[in-house]
């Protein structure tokens, strides 16, 4: 094997054996200048004496301006010297050995000083040659002719003015159009306009404590800069909608007493290319001016994913509230997602709608995003026309720009959609998740909003409402309190009571029930369906508590059982997901049991939920009969051993094997669900009777009916009476026959009777 040649580096100037080669322009520029000057002088002589031939004019100019030829000859000799030094290393070595003192004296000056001196010499040479040319034209001494030049310029000024006006008129037209299009989308609030403080932000103390540190550095940047650090200038607030991201940004400006600049999400979405770039430039010019005037400025980009959206996120999944209104899983007759845990709902929605989705382009356009990236961390240009133009024209180094104290705050609920270049340190230095408030945060938020209205809620009731609204954001809590106040005023009161809060919560979560009445046999079937869900949840699931059960028809459901977590939990277990599947399968198992192997299409959403969770348990979460991840196997094209099969056959085998394991797991759980419901047959029929009687039950009342105890509204003790249970069973049998024959049941719904022991 031959050895690889060692790569060589580019030689330093001090290591070169020959002189550095000049470019063609550097080699001929002075010769061209002298030649052009000579031809202009010859043309001047020819113009002043019409009988003079061109050859005579050349000879006359050569005699009278012989110094110009001498300068050209000197330049030719200089270029020949350079050329020989570039080609012959011995010649270059002798020159550098005996005449190096010339370069040594010159290089004692700095590069900037030598550049300015060379520029002065070149301009003096140009002015001198121009004076010689004007002297020949005006037949005056060169110095005097140089001062006569402005007169000729003024004579031609009207024509030049017309040309310049035409050019500038076109430029001004385009400039005015783009200036007009680049307006809007940016609102500026000065310190006296902002009354929001950190004390107005509730339930996000852990984020506020970190933000206070950023503001401390904005107020006193020397504390970190004197030790060699830099002030973090970018913050990203990300999390679900309504958690207070915009309110936090506004409170930052209020706490610091700095101007607050709000950038609308659609500010950079424009009809014409380039307008977004102009808006970015205009925005940061304004920010720099405000920062110098007030010592700092806070700029807030709301919905920042519109600036650099690279497609639908593939790892986060939509939030609960937004998902429930869009997913067909939850549009079955019992609004299937409400009885599942939050993680199960998120997993189902992500697997069904997000994984594999194609991405769309960013709303702002790549040019706008690139301009924003440049402004956030690009080179800072010298400030001011005099500093940038005049000083540079005079050969003076422009002054360095000042340090602009600009705190950039961005908010989004899709951080994965932001461009990675936008999130790198130096642009966005800190990222804080503004998530759902904890229970303590929800209690504080409820207390804050309730303090602004009249109410009679006790501390225990506030703690209870915070418990049963686990995923409530600040915006949700504010809206619930406002809805409760409207309910109280509608009932002739000005003070909020506990019943108003409960009604407002149900109104916001479920929407208004439709004013329809089921036919009797359908009402009973829906009640049994929901009772099976509720009994299974009550018996098998401890990580979720039933919030309410209803058979009142809503906009996208016939009935529902809604559940909530009793406390804040951040891990999920196999047993919890299995109980979620049992609750999902309870509707199918129950309908087949109570309606003689018949079932409705309303179980479709429940089956989809159960299948999706079982698929993830078996193929990804390590909660099935195998250990390997189906997602990884599919990604790396790994299949069962066997060699000669194609990729399509391997994937087909993998899907079939996974499908068989999922079906086996679901079948076992379905049998388990049937056994549990068979053991609790009386409780299912009792709860179905209570639902048909009261239409809607709270979680406490559901538990009271199942356990035959006293609830908050419903008394479940009558369901201990065997005679009453027999009447309920008789009514159920009549409803089953009516269901089969499509007619009205022969037996009416039994009325609740008081237990003899009561």
N, C-alpha and C positions, 0 to 999 in steps of 0.2 A: 504494500500500500504506500503510495507516495505521500510525502509530508505536504501538508497544506502550507502555502506561502503565508508568511506572517504579514498581516495588513499593515500598511504604512500610513502615517498621519501626514497631513498637509504641513509643509515646511514653514517654519517661522521666517520672518524677513531677515532676522539676524543669522539664520543658518543657510540662506540661499547663496549659491555660487555666482549667480548672475543677478542683474537688476530685474525688478518686477516689470512685466510687460505693460506698456501703456495701451489704453484703448485707442481705436482709430480717431475718435472725436478729440481726445486729449492731444493726439499727435498732430492734428491739422487745424485745431481751432484758431490759433494765433495766425497761422499762415492765411487762413480764409479771411480773417479780420483785416490783415494787411492788404491782401489782394483785393478785397471789396473796397477798401478805402482808396487804393490806387485807381481802380476802375471808375469810382465816383468822381475823383479829381480829374481824370482824363475826360470823362463825359462833361464835366463842368467847363473845361477848356474848349471842348468841341462845341458846346452850346453857345459860348460867348464869341466864338469866331467861326462863322458858318463856312468860310472858305478854307478852313484848316481841315486837313485830312485826318482820318483816324490814326494813321501811323505817325503823322506829325504830332498829334495830340499826345500819343503815348510817349514819344521822344521828349516832348516839351515837359510833360509831367515827370519823367525820369530825371531830367536835368534839374528841374526846380525842386523836386521832392526826393532828392537822392537819399536823404536820411531814412525814408520809408523803405527803400530797397535795402539799405544797410541793416535795418531792424529785421527785415525778412530773411536776409542772409544769416544773421546771428541766430535767428530761430531755427533755420535749416541746419546750421552747424550743431545747435543744441540737440535737435532731434536725431541727427546722425550719431552724436555722442551717446544718446540714450539707446538707440538701436544697437550699436556695437556692444554696449554694456549689457544689453539684454541677450545677445547671442554669444558673446565670448566671455567666458569666466575669467581668463587671465587678465584681460583688459579691465574688467570690473574689479578684480582683486587689487591691481596696481592703483586704480583710482581711489578705492576705499582705504588703501594703506597709506597713501601719501597726501590725500586731500580730504581725509575724514573730518578734519577740524571744521570744515564748512557745515556739514550736517550736525556736528556736535553743538556748534553755536546756535544753529537754528532750532534744534530740538530741546534746547533749554527752556524755550517757551512752551506753554501748555497747548494742547491740541486746539482748544477753543480760541486762544489768542492767535495762534498761527492761522487758523481759518479766517478770523476777522481781518487780520493784516493782509492776507492774500486777496480777500474780497475787496478791500480798500484799494489795493494796487491795481487790480483788474478794472475796477470802476474808474479810477483815475486815467488809466490808459484809454478806456472807451471814451471818456469825456474829452481827453486831449485830441483823439482822432476826430471826434465829432466837431470840435472847435476848428480843426484844420479844414475839414470839409465845408463848414459854414463860412469860413473865411474866404475860401475859393469861390463859393457861390455868391456871397455878398461883396466880394472884392474889398474886404476889410481885414484888419488884423484879427487873428483867431480869437483873442479874448473878447474883443468888441463884438465880433460876429456871434459869439456864444450868447451874448445878452440880447442880440437882435432876434434870436430864435423864437422867444415868446410872442413877438409881434406877428410872425407868420402863423403861429399856432392860433392866435386870437382871430386872425383873418379867416382861417378855415373853421373856426369854432361853430358858426351857425349850421354848416353842413354836418359837422361831427355831432352837434347837438341833436339834429333831427334823427340821425342814425341811432344815437344812443337812446333817444326817447322811444323810438320804435322797438328797440330791443328790450328796454326796461318795461315798456307797456305790456309786452307779451309775458315777461317774467312776473310782473306784478299781478297779471290776471291769474296765472297758475298759482302764484303764491297766495293770493286772496282766496281762491277756491279751496286749496288744501288747508289754509288757516281756518276757514269756516268749518270745514269737515272735521278738523282736529279738535274743535271745541266740544265741551260737554263730557259728562261721565266722571268728572272729578269735582268734589265738593270740599271746601276748606272751612274748618271751624276754628276760630281763634280761642285762646284760653278762657276768655270771659263767657264764651258760648257753651262751654262744656261743664255740666254740673255733676256728671257721673263720677263716682269715686269707687275705690275697692270695697267700701262698706256696702255698696249697692249690688255686689256680686256675691251670691250665696251658693253654698254647696260645692265650691271648687277651690277650697283653701290651699290644697297641695300645689295647684298650678299657680295661684296668686303669689305664694311664697317664692317661687322661682322667678316669677316675672318681676317682683320687687327688686331682685338682684340686678336684672337687666336695667331697670330704671335708675338704680343707684349708679351704675356705670355711665349711664347717659347724663346724669347730673354732675358727677365727679369722675370724668374719664381718667384723670391723672392718677387715680388710685391704682389702676392696672397698667397704664402706659409707662409710668416711671419705672416699673419693674420689667419692662421689655415685652409686655403683652399688648393685646389690642382689644378694643371694646366690641363685644358681639353686637352686630348691627342688624341681624335678621332673626325673626321668630316665626315659627309655623305652629298655628293652633289647629289641631285636627280632631275630629270626633263627630258623633251623630249630630244631625240638625237640632237646633233649639237648646243646646247645652250652654250657651252663653259666650260663644267665641267673639261675636261682634261687641257684646257688652263689655267684655274684658279689654278689647282694644280701645274702646271709647274711654274706659276707666283709666287706662294708662295715660292717655292725653290729659285727662282731668287731674290725675295725681301729680304729673310733672309740670303742669302749667304751660305746656308747649302746644303749638298749633296741631290740629288733628286733620289730616287729609284723607278723605274717604274716596276710594276708587271703586266705581261701580263695576260689577262683573262683566257687563257688556260694553265697557268703555272702549275696548280695543277690537271690537267686532265691527268691521267697516266694509263698505261696498267696494272701495278702491284699494289696490295694493299700495302700500307705503304710508297710508294715513295712520295706521296703528303705530308705525315707527315714529312718525312725527308726534303722536300723542305721548309716547314714552319719553321722547326728548323734551317735550314741553313740560311734562309732569316733573321730571327731575330738575329742570331749570328752576321751576317754582319751588321745589323742595330745597334746593341749595340756597336760594334767596331767603326762604323762611328760616332755614337752619342758621344762617349767618345773622339774621335779625333777632331771632329769639333764643339763640344758643342751642337749638335743637328742634326737631320736628318728628312727629309720629305719622307714618303713612300706613294705611290699612287697605289691603287687597282682599275684598270679600269674594268667596267662591273662586279661590286661586286656581282651581283645576281648569277653569276656562282659558287660562293663559297657556297652559302646556298639557292639555289633555291628550294622552297617547292611547286612549281606548278604554274599554270597560275593564275594571279591575278584575283579576282572576283569583284573588286570595282573600278578599275581605268579606264580601257578601253584604247584601243590603240589610238595613236595619228592620226591626220588627214591624214598626208602624207602616213603613212604606211598602214592605213586602206583602202584608196582609191584604192590602187593597188591590194587589196586582196579580197574585198567584192563583192559578186555577186550583191548586191544592186546597185553598181555603175558601173556595166558592162552592163547595158541596152543600148538601142540605143542612149540615150541622157546623159549618164554619170550622173545619177540622184543625186549623192551626192554633186555636185558642187554648186547647187543653194540653198542648205540648210545651216542653220547656223551651226557654229562649234559645239555647244552643241547638236544639233539634230543629226549630223553625229556621234559624239562620243556615244550618247545614243543608236542609231541604231546598231552600230558595237558592242558595249558592250553587248546589249541584244541578238544579233544574235549569236555571236561567243564566248563570254567570260563567260557569266553566266552559271554555271554548268559544266564548262570544268574540266576535270580531271587533276591532277597535276603530274608532272614528278619529278624525283629525281634530286638532285643537281649535278652539273658537277664535283665538287671537291671531293665529297664523304664525308660521315659523319665523318670519321676519320680525314680527312684534316680539316674540319670545327671545330671539337673539339680541334684539335691541335692549330688552329688559335685563338680560344676563350681562350685557356689556356695561350698562349703567350701574348695576349692583356691585360689580367688582372689577370693572375695566380701569384703564389708565385715566387718571384725573387730569383734565386739560387745564392749562393756566387760565386764570379768570380775568376777564376784562379785555376790552379792545386795545387799550393802550399797552397793557401788559403783554398781550399775545402778538399784536401786529407791530406797534410802533417800536417797542423795545427790540423786537427781533429785526426789524428793518434797520435800526441803528446799530446792529451788531451786538446788542446787549442780551445777556441770558435772561429769559422771562422768570419772574418770581414764581416760586412753588405755590400751588393752590392751597388754600386753608383746609383744615380738617372739618368736614361737614358732619355734624352730629345728626344722622338720619337713622331712626329706628324703623325698620321695615317689618310690618306684621302682616302675615297672610293667614287666611282661614279657609279650610276645606273639609268636607266629609269624605273625600276620596284622595288621600295622600299618595296612593299608589299610581294615580293618574298623572302626577306631576313629573316633569322631566328631571332626570337625575342631576343634570348640570345645575338646575335651580336649587336643589337641596344640598349641594355640597357645602362644607364649611367655608366661610368667607362670604357666602351669599345668605344662606339660611344656617345660622350657627346653632340654633337650638330648636328642638321640636317637642312640643308638649301635647299630650293627648288630653283633650277635654271630654271625658266620657260621661256616662250616666252618673248622677250624684249617688253617693252611698246613702244608706238610710239616715244617718246623722245629717248629711247634706240636704236630703229631702225634707227632713223635719225643720231644719233651719230655713229652707226656702219657703215651705208652707207658712211658718211663723212670720217670715218677712212680708209675704203678700197678704196674709190675714191681718197683719197690723195696720194695713191701709184701708181696711173695711171694718164694718161693725159685725161681730160674730159672737156666738156663745159656745164655741168649741172648747173643750177642756184639753189639758196637756195629753191625757190618755187618748182622746179622740184624734188629736193631731198626730200622735205617734202611730195610731192605727191606720189612718189614711196614708201615712208615709209608708207603712208596711205593705199595704195592699196595692200600692202603685210603684212597683219596683223599678220600672224603666221610665219613670216620669222625668222629663227634663225641666229646666227652668221655664221654658216657654209653655210646656204642657201644664205645669202647676199653675202658672199665671192664668192660663185659659180656663182651667178647671175652677179656680176661685171666682173668676168673672162669670162663668156659667152658673155657678151656685148662687151668686148674687142676683143674677137675672131670675133664677127660679124662685128665690125668696121674694123678690119684688112682684113677680107674677102672682104669688100667693098672698100678697098684701102685707108683707113684712119688709123691714129694712135691715134686719140682722140675719146673718147666715147661721143655719142650724146644721146638725149632723145629717139629717135627712136630705138637705139641699146638696151637701157635698157628695153623698152617695148617688143621688140622681144625676148630678152633673158628671160624675165619673162614668156612670153607665151610658149617659147620653153621648159622651165624647168617645168612648171606646166602641160602643155598639152602633151608635147612630139611632135615629128615631125608628121605633118599630112601625111596621106597616099596618094599617087599620084593615086587616083581613081576618076572616074566621075560617079555620080548617073544617072540613067535614069531619064528622065524629070519628070514623075509623082511621082517617089519616092523622088526626090529632093524637090518637092513642099510639099509633105506630111511631110517630116522631117522639112522643114522650118516652116510649120504651127504648128507642134508639139512644136518646140522651141519658136516660137513667142507667143504661148499661155502661156508657162512658163514665158517668159520675161514680157509680158503685165500684167499678174497677179502679178508678183513680183513688177513691177513698180507702180501698182495701190494700192496694199494692204499692202505692207511690207515697214516699215520705218527703222527697225533695221538692214537691210542689203541693200547694194547697188550693182547694177549689175556691174560686172567687164568687162565681155565680153560675146558675143553670137556668136556661129559659127555653120555652118553646114558642115564644112570640116571634113571628116572622120579621126578619130584617131585610135590608136591601139585597144581600147576597147569601142569606142562609135561612133555613127553616127553623132551626133551633141550635143551641150551642151550650157547651160547658167550658167556661173560661177558668184557667188556673194561673196561679202566681207563685213565685218562690217565697218561702217564709223568711228567708234571710239572704244576704249577699254571699254568693258562692262563685268561685273562680275555677273550679275543676269539675269534670263530669266523669261518671263511672259507668262501667258496663251494666251494672244492675239498674242504674237509673234509665239508661236507654232501653233496656229490656222492659222496664215498666212503662215507658212511653209507647213501645210497640204493643204491649198488652192493652193499654188504654185505646190505642188506635184500632186493634183487632176486636175489641169488645163489641163494637157495633155489628160487625159481620157475625160473630159468634152469637150475640144476643138475638139478632133478627132471625137467624136460622133456628135457634132454640125456641123462641117464643112464637114464631110464625110457621112452625112445621117445615123446616128446611127451605123456606122462602126468604128472600132478602131483596131490598130495594137498591136502586142505583145510587142512593145517597151514600153508600159505603165506599164509593170510588175514591174520593179524596182521602179517606182513612187508609185505604189499602196503599195508595201512592205514598202517603207519609210513612207507613210502616215499612214498605219495600225500600224506600230511600234510606231510612235509618239503618235497616238491616244490611243494605249494600255497603254503606260506609263502615259499619261495624265489622263486616266480614272482610272487606277489601282494603281498608285503609287504617282503621283505628286499632287493629290488633285485638279485637274483641270477639273473634270468631274461632273456627276450628283450625285455621292456618295462621302462620306468622307473617309470611311475606306480604308485601303491599301490592295490591293489584295495580295501583296507579304507577308504581315504579316499574313493575313488570311490563306494563303497556308502554311506558316511556322508553325503556331500554330494549323493547322488542324481545323480551324473554318469555319463553313458553316451556311447555313440558318437553323433556328430552325425546328425541326421535329423529332429529336430523333432517331428513329430506323434505320436510313440509315447507310450504311457502309461508310468507308473512301473513296472508289472509287466513290460511288454515290455522296457523298458530293463534292468531287473535280470536278466531271463532272457537277454538278449543278452550281458550282461557275464559271467554265469556260464558260458554256452556258450563264449565266447571264452577265458575263463580255463581252462575244462576242456580245450579243444582244445590249448592251449599246454602244460598239465601232461601230458596224454597223450602229446604229441609228445616232451617231454623224457624222460618215463619210458621210452618206446619206444626212444629212442636209448641210454639207459643200460642197458636190458635187453639190447640187442644187444652193447653193450660188455662187459657181464657175461658173456654167452655166449662171446665171444671169449676173455676172460681165463680162464674155466674150461676152455675147449677146449685152451688152451695149457698148462694145469696139470692135465690129466686124471689123469695118474699120481699127482700129489700129492694130489688129492682122494680117489682110491681108496686110496692108502696111508694117509691120515689116517683114512678111514672104517674101514679094517682095524684100525688102532691103537685106535680108539674101541671097536670090537666086542671087541677083545682085553682092553683095560684098563678100559673103561667110563668112566673119568674121567682127563683129562690136564691137567697144569698148562700155563701159557702157555709155559714153557721147553720142555716136552716136545712141544707142538704145533709150535713152531718147529723143534725137532730133527727131527721126522718130515718136515715139509715140506722142510727144507733138507738132510735126510739126514745129520745130525750127531749127536753124543752129547748127550743131554739129562740132566736131573737124575735121572730114573728110567728113562725110555725111551731106548733106543738106536735112532736113526733110520737108521743106516748100512745095515742089511739091506735097506732099501727102494731101495738103489742096484742091487741084484742084478736083472738083467733077467728071469731065470728066476722069481724070487719075484714080480716084478710081473706076469708072465704068469699065475701061479697066482691072484693076486688078481683079475686081469681075468676069468679063467675063472669064478671064484666069483661075480663080479658078474653075468656073463651068465646064470649058472644062477639067481641070485636074481631077475633081471628076468623070466625065463621063469616061475619059481615065483610071482612077483607077478601075472603075467597070468593064470595058471591056478589061483591060490589053492591052492597045495600047497607041500610042503616042498622046498627046493632039492636038486638031485641031488648037488651038490658041497658038502663041508663047508668051514668057515672054515679057510684055510691057517694053519699054525703058523709062527711067526717062525723063520727060518733065519739062521745066521751068515754074513756076507759072506765070500767066500773070502779077501779081502785082510786080514781081521782076525785 
